[in-house]
Amino acid sequence: MTTRPRRPAEVHGKHYHFIDAARFDNMVKNNELLEWAEVFGNRYGTPRKLVEQTLEQGRDVLFDLDWQGTQQLREQAQNDLVSVFVLPPSVQSLAPPDPCAGP
């Protein structure tokens, strides 16, 4: 779930569920999200019901979360969570290529 605007190539229900801030707030209040965070003024969260239904089917769930979401899941799942934190090889590897540099 996210409160940010949908980008042109994104499909509602495939890439994210795009909802307004009031609905998101209501979901937080009603404990309907396993985890949530605010990033750059937009909120992102994982719907509890969908994850629980998937786990009940005996299937695992893979999350792509920032550290805030991971901490929240760790607090709730404790022994039923495997986390992997991926670091880049260097800060320089994160920089976009210089368009003026030669081949």
N, C-alpha and C positions, 0 to 999 in steps of 0.2 A: 504494500500500500504506500502511496505517496501523495503529498499535497502539492507537489510541484506540477507545473503545467506539462502536458504531454508534448513531446518533441514530434516533429513531422513524421518520422519513420516509425514511431512507436504505436503499438496496438494495445488498447485497453484490454486488460485481462490476460495478455500474453507477456508483455514486458513488465507491466505494473498494473495495479488497480489504482486508477487516478480518482481521488476523492477530495472533497472540500475539507477545509480546516475544522468546521463544526462536526462533521461526521467522524473525522479522525479523533477529535477531542472526546467524543462520545465513546468511541471504541477504547480509548485509553481508560476512561472513567469506568467502563464496564469490564475491564480486564480481558478484552477481546484480542489483545496483541501479546504475543510471546515476548517481543522486544520492540523497542522503538527508540528513535533518536532524532534530534533536529540537526540538520547539516546545512549550512549556508542559508538559513531562513526557511528551509523546507523540511517537512517531517517525513520519515520513512519508517515503516513497521512491518512486522510479519504477523498475519492473521493466525491466531491460536487454533481455531477450529480446523482449518485446512491441514495444518501440520499434525494435529492430533489424529485426524482421520487417516492420514497417510501412515503414521506410525502404527495405528491399530490394524492396518492391513499387512503389517510385518515388513514394511518398506522403510528404508532409511531416507533421511532428508539431508540434502547438502545446502548449506547456507553460504552466501557471499556477503559477509558483514564487516563493518568496521569494528574497532575495539569496544565501542560502547555497547553494541548489540551483542557481541560475544560475552561481555561481562554479565549482561542481563540473562542470557541463556545459561551461562555457567551457574548463576545463582539459582535458577529454576531446575535445570536438568541434573546438575551435580555429577552423578555417576553414569549418566547415559549420554555423555557428550565427549566427542573427540574434537579437539581444535588444532588447527594448523595455521601458524602465522607466517606469511610469506614476506620476506624482505627483498628488496632489489639488491643486485650485486654492489651498487654504488649509487650515490646521489646523482652523479653525472649521467648514469644510464636512464634516469627519469627525465632528463632534459630533452626537449624536442630537437630534432636535427637542425643545424644551422643551414638555412636555404642558400647562403652565400658561399658556403664551403664547397670545395671541389670534390670530385669522386674519390 
